[in-house]
């Protein structure tokens, strides 16, 4: 049997005949593939090609950024025996004219231990007892926080919102203590953000490299 060879993107040549593999791995003669399906295939492959190239470029940009900033900090450390930065390694670097800024931020990755379910029980007790007297917005926050539609999932942002609520009930306070005790720092992630502004009095505008925000 003659070996298959790659031909046009998405096509395979077997014994001089062109085929396209379908989602089940079956080879379909090119002439039997609908034109719109061929066009869709070509379009997706073209976009993915650009996306992979851009992804590799962003990876190189991030690597070079950390190398450049690291070299600058090493020079400062050598000259002044000091480091640029603040709490948790957060730091900012700025152009001489004050119009461009590169920020490096280190964020903790937080997970929650079993105390969180104890907190949920105490919160439910409070809501059930308050019943009609409880504000609907509090119930909404609790529902979103524990994401009751998806078993085992929580919404971290809403959990932190619960901690900011000023409620005097002793059980609520115990629940908030349980939430704080449940927090576990399981790692950290470093972010690089670039900003620029038109003038010294203008607001900072992000230089967007996130495709979802472009």
C-alpha positions in Angstrom: 0.0 0.0 0.0 1.4 3.4 -1.0 2.1 5.7 2.0 0.0 8.8 2.4 1.7 12.1 1.9 0.6 15.6 2.9 -0.6 17.8 0.1 -2.6 21.0 0.3 -3.3 22.0 4.0 -5.9 19.7 5.3 -5.5 17.2 2.4 -3.7 13.9 2.2 -2.5 12.3 -1.1 -2.8 8.5 -1.4 -1.7 6.9 -4.6 -1.9 10.3 -6.3 -5.5 10.9 -5.2 -6.4 13.7 -2.8 -8.4 13.0 0.4 -9.4 15.0 3.5 -9.7 13.1 6.8 -13.0 13.7 8.6 -13.5 14.0 12.4 -13.6 10.2 12.7 -10.3 9.8 10.9 -12.0 8.5 7.7 -10.4 9.6 4.4 -13.0 11.3 2.2 -12.1 12.1 -1.4 -11.8 15.8 -1.9 -14.4 15.9 -4.7 -17.0 14.6 -2.2 -16.3 17.3 0.4 -18.8 20.1 0.1 -17.3 23.5 -1.0 -18.5 25.3 2.1 -16.8 22.7 4.3 -13.5 23.0 2.3 -13.7 26.8 2.6 -14.4 26.5 6.4 -11.5 24.2 6.8 -9.2 26.6 4.9 -10.4 29.6 6.9 -9.9 27.9 10.3 -6.4 26.6 9.3 -5.4 30.1 8.2 -6.6 31.7 11.4 -5.0 29.0 13.6 -1.7 29.5 11.7 -1.8 33.2 12.5 -2.8 32.5 16.1 0.1 30.1 16.7 2.5 32.5 15.2 1.2 35.3 17.4 1.2 33.1 20.5 4.9 32.2 19.9 5.6 35.9 19.4 3.9 36.8 22.7 5.8 34.1 24.5 9.1 35.5 23.2 8.0 39.0 24.2 7.3 37.9 27.8 10.6 36.1 28.0 12.6 39.1 26.6 10.6 41.4 28.9 11.7 39.5 32.1 15.2 39.3 30.8 15.5 43.0 30.1 13.9 44.0 33.4 16.1 41.4 35.2 19.2 42.9 33.7 18.2 46.4 34.7 17.5 45.3 38.3 20.8 43.5 38.4 22.6 46.7 37.3 20.7 48.6 40.1 21.6 46.0 42.7 25.3 46.2 41.6 25.3 50.0 41.7 23.2 50.7 44.8 22.9 47.4 46.5 19.1 47.9 46.4 16.1 46.4 44.6 13.2 48.0 42.7 9.8 46.8 44.0 7.3 46.6 46.8 5.2 44.1 48.6 5.0 40.6 47.0 7.5 41.7 44.4 5.3 44.2 42.7 7.2 46.8 40.8 6.9 49.6 38.2 9.4 50.9 35.6 8.8 54.2 33.8 10.3 56.2 30.9 12.1 59.5 31.8 9.3 61.6 30.4 6.7 59.7 32.6 4.5 58.8 29.6 5.2 55.0 29.5 5.1 52.4 32.2 5.8 48.7 32.6 4.4 47.1 35.8 5.2 43.7 37.1 2.6 42.3 39.5 2.7 39.1 41.5 -0.7 37.7 42.5 -1.3 34.9 45.0 -3.3 31.9 43.7 -5.8 31.2 46.4 -7.8 28.0 47.0 -10.2 27.1 49.8 -10.1 24.3 52.4 -12.9 22.4 54.1 -13.7 25.3 56.4 -15.5 26.9 53.5 -18.4 24.4 53.6 -18.7 25.0 57.4 -19.0 28.7 56.5 -21.7 28.0 53.9 -23.7 26.1 56.6 -23.6 29.1 59.0 -24.5 31.5 56.2 -27.5 29.3 55.3 -28.6 29.3 58.9 -28.6 33.1 58.9 -30.5 33.5 55.6 -33.1 30.9 56.6 -33.7 32.6 60.0 -33.7 36.2 58.5 -36.1 35.0 55.8 -38.0 37.9 54.4 -36.0 40.4 56.5 -32.8 39.6 54.6 -31.8 41.8 51.8 -32.2 40.1 48.4 -28.8 41.4 47.3 -27.2 39.4 50.1 -28.9 36.3 49.0 -27.7 37.0 45.4 -24.1 37.3 46.5 -24.3 34.1 48.5 -25.9 32.2 45.6 -23.2 33.5 43.1 -20.4 32.9 45.6 -21.1 29.2 46.0 -22.4 28.8 42.5 -25.2 26.4 43.5 -25.9 25.5 39.9 -22.5 23.8 39.6 -21.7 21.3 42.3 -18.4 21.9 44.0 -17.7 25.2 42.3 -17.3 28.6 43.9 -16.9 32.2 42.7 -13.8 33.6 44.4 -14.7 37.3 43.6 -18.1 36.9 45.3 -16.6 35.0 48.3 -14.4 38.1 48.8 -17.5 40.3 48.5 -19.1 38.4 51.4 -16.1 39.3 53.6 -16.8 43.0 52.9 -20.4 42.9 54.1 -20.9 44.5 57.5 -23.3 42.2 59.4 -23.3 41.9 63.2 -24.9 38.5 63.5 -22.5 36.3 65.6 -23.0 33.3 63.3 -22.2 35.4 60.3 -19.0 36.6 61.9 -18.1 33.0 62.6 -18.8 32.1 59.0 -16.5 34.9 57.8 -13.7 33.7 60.2 -14.2 30.2 58.7 -13.8 31.6 55.2 -10.6 33.4 56.1 -9.3 30.2 57.8 -10.2 28.3 54.6 -8.0 30.4 52.4 -4.9 28.6 51.1 -2.1 30.3 49.1 -1.3 27.5 46.6 1.1 29.5 44.4 1.5 32.8 42.6 1.4 34.1 39.1 3.4 37.0 37.6 1.7 39.5 35.3 3.3 42.1 33.1 1.2 45.1 32.1 2.2 48.0 29.8 0.6 51.5 29.9 1.1 54.8 28.2 -0.5 58.2 28.3 -0.6 61.2 26.0 0.6 63.7 28.6 1.7 63.8 32.2 -1.8 64.8 33.3 -3.7 62.3 31.1 -5.0 59.0 32.4 -3.0 55.8 31.9 -4.2 53.7 28.9 -3.3 50.0 28.7 -1.3 48.7 25.8 -3.6 45.7 25.1 -2.0 42.4 24.2 -5.0 40.3 25.4 -7.0 39.2 22.3 -10.2 39.1 24.3 -9.8 42.8 25.2 -8.4 44.1 22.0 
